[in-house]
Amino acid sequence: MIKKKRFAIILALLLTVAIGISFPQLFYKNSGNSIAHGKVHAGTLENAFKLPYRGSNFKYFSPLSYFILGRNYVHSSAHTTVINSYAKCETHLPGIKFSIMDCSKKQGGRLWPHRTHQNGLSIDFMTPLVKNGKQKRFYDGIGIFSYLLNFDSEGKLNKHVSIDFETMAKHILLLDIEARKNGLKIKKVIFKINLKDNLYSTKSGAELKRRGIYFAKNLSPKIDKLHDDHYHIDFEFIE
């Protein structure tokens, strides 16, 4: 009985701390315009915009990352770009649900273990998955463990589930289109190098290639291996 009471007290304390930490995330209001200082790998973010935890066809991948760690902030122009691109996805990719992963902290700066994500212009997106021609969403619910998924050289997670390359390519195209309406463009996409041919072989992937959207060509084995469960996008301002 004493052990149960101690456990209940500890649990209550942990919940109280968690609520206290998440309080600023719950009541933060977006206003004005953001300022990105420095670069994606060495910078800070002023007047950040908070991405919503969920929308009609998207959600943030982890309550821990969102409410406790506060990794859900972006530059105001990137915020508009992401929200508008998902609105377009409802028309171009009806019925598909998307997951946003790590973005930036409220003031930017180093976001462990990422090398970038420092000034509100870097966003990770979970690769959409398909099984027997239908979207597979089970893995959307595993939170931070989404970063630990491993795919083979053909983009297969297992014999039944694989990356939906067409949906991924279409989403990137819509992001680039909406970014350019907000003074941004895609500077770089980081995605596992040996999966790019699979991406380019789709209809929308061919358009990505035609538009010249840059995909990282030289990655260390460690970084390359980590970028199959998600695609990392760095935005930059159009000069």
Secondary structure, 3 states (H helix, E strand, C coil): CHHHHHHHHHHHHHHHHHHHHHHHHHHCCCCCCCEEEEECCEEEEECCEECCCECCCEEECCHHHHHHCCCCEECHHHHHHHHHHHHHHHHHCCCCCEEECCCECCCECCCCCCCCCCCCCEEEEECCEEECCEECCHHHHCHHHHHHCCCCCCCECCCCEEECHHHHHHHHHHHHHHHHHCCEEEEEEECCHHHHHHHHCCHHHHHHHHHCCCECCCCCHHHHHHCCCEEEEEEEECC
